[in-house]
Amino acid sequence: MVRIKAALDARKESGSDIVIVARTDSRQAVSFDESLWRARALADAGADVLFIDALASKEEMKAFCEVSPLVPKMVRHTPYVLVNTNYWYCIVCEECYFITFLL
């Protein structure tokens, strides 16, 4: 959170229109619940856009969108999302649109 606050201060001091994108990689390293908690904390700290790496399903994407609903979300789009070591789920851009991943 300190880095977000430092970025906010730098943006204010410079008078620029920098967009602060906050990313967490905790989905794979810790847990999905931890990544939601971190995303909420990053939004509360003032991040302009939230990004959780390695979301594994549409359900996770929808849950992510419920965190701080007024803060835009970002998803790294590949046509396939690894669900487990033996199964890839295909998600297309149109599905992301309906899940509300819009900037």
Wavefront OBJ file of the C-alpha trace (Angstrom):
o trace
v 0.000 0.000 0.000
v 2.971 2.273 0.582
v 3.858 2.107 -3.113
v 0.336 3.123 -4.125
v 0.422 6.076 -1.754
v 3.860 7.077 -3.090
v 2.538 6.903 -6.665
v -0.460 9.047 -5.676
v 1.860 11.614 -4.103
v 4.105 11.646 -7.184
v 1.098 12.114 -9.466
v -0.168 14.989 -7.335
v 3.246 16.684 -7.160
v 3.843 16.378 -10.906
v 0.336 17.385 -11.897
v 0.323 14.602 -14.456
v -2.488 12.280 -15.448
v -0.707 9.038 -14.587
v -2.992 6.023 -14.189
v -2.007 3.842 -11.250
v -2.506 0.158 -12.002
v -2.198 -2.060 -8.936
v -1.304 -5.693 -9.570
v -1.203 -8.640 -7.219
v 0.288 -12.037 -8.007
v -1.069 -13.582 -4.810
v -3.655 -15.745 -6.621
v -1.149 -18.509 -7.312
v 1.348 -17.744 -4.552
v -1.131 -17.619 -1.651
v -4.848 -17.987 -2.456
v -7.734 -16.470 -4.343
v -9.240 -15.087 -1.126
v -5.938 -13.380 -0.327
v -5.831 -11.817 -3.789
v -9.367 -10.434 -3.320
v -8.359 -8.991 0.052
v -5.274 -7.381 -1.472
v -7.245 -5.975 -4.417
v -9.719 -4.381 -2.002
v -6.859 -2.896 0.040
v -5.191 -1.547 -3.114
v -8.455 0.094 -4.184
v -8.881 1.597 -0.716
v -5.331 2.954 -0.959
v -6.295 4.812 -4.138
v -5.334 2.639 -7.116
v -7.049 3.653 -10.362
v -7.148 0.141 -11.875
v -6.924 -3.321 -10.261
v -5.293 -6.424 -11.717
v -5.160 -9.928 -10.217
v -2.906 -12.177 -12.253
v -3.786 -15.810 -13.014
v -7.543 -15.800 -12.517
v -8.643 -19.348 -13.206
v -12.332 -19.132 -14.134
v -15.263 -16.927 -15.041
v -16.458 -17.289 -11.453
v -13.186 -15.857 -10.149
v -13.437 -13.003 -12.645
v -16.971 -12.231 -11.490
v -15.912 -12.303 -7.816
v -13.028 -9.967 -8.650
v -15.466 -7.531 -10.299
v -17.469 -7.395 -7.071
v -14.435 -6.013 -5.224
v -14.646 -2.215 -5.236
v -17.132 -2.176 -8.148
v -16.409 1.434 -9.143
v -12.691 0.766 -9.721
v -11.920 -0.562 -13.229
v -10.418 -4.048 -13.469
v -7.872 -5.438 -15.877
v -7.487 -9.021 -17.052
v -4.592 -10.525 -18.939
v -6.380 -12.082 -21.833
v -5.261 -15.253 -23.432
v -7.773 -17.432 -25.212
v -7.271 -20.156 -22.628
v -7.166 -20.073 -18.848
v -5.390 -22.931 -17.048
v -7.911 -24.448 -14.644
v -5.678 -27.258 -13.474
v -2.710 -29.097 -14.892
v -4.904 -31.193 -17.204
v -7.611 -28.800 -18.347
v -7.686 -25.461 -20.143
v -10.867 -23.401 -20.193
v -11.457 -21.216 -23.240
v -12.698 -17.696 -22.550
v -13.191 -15.184 -25.308
v -13.203 -11.385 -25.216
v -16.989 -11.258 -25.491
v -17.265 -13.141 -22.205
v -14.885 -10.688 -20.533
v -17.102 -7.885 -21.805
v -20.161 -9.355 -20.127
v -18.232 -9.977 -16.909
v -17.515 -6.201 -16.947
v -13.781 -6.085 -17.583
v -13.878 -2.729 -19.302
v -11.480 0.197 -19.229
l 1 2 3 4 5 6 7 8 9 10 11 12 13 14 15 16 17 18 19 20 21 22 23 24 25 26 27 28 29 30 31 32 33 34 35 36 37 38 39 40 41 42 43 44 45 46 47 48 49 50 51 52 53 54 55 56 57 58 59 60 61 62 63 64 65 66 67 68 69 70 71 72 73 74 75 76 77 78 79 80 81 82 83 84 85 86 87 88 89 90 91 92 93 94 95 96 97 98 99 100 101 102 103
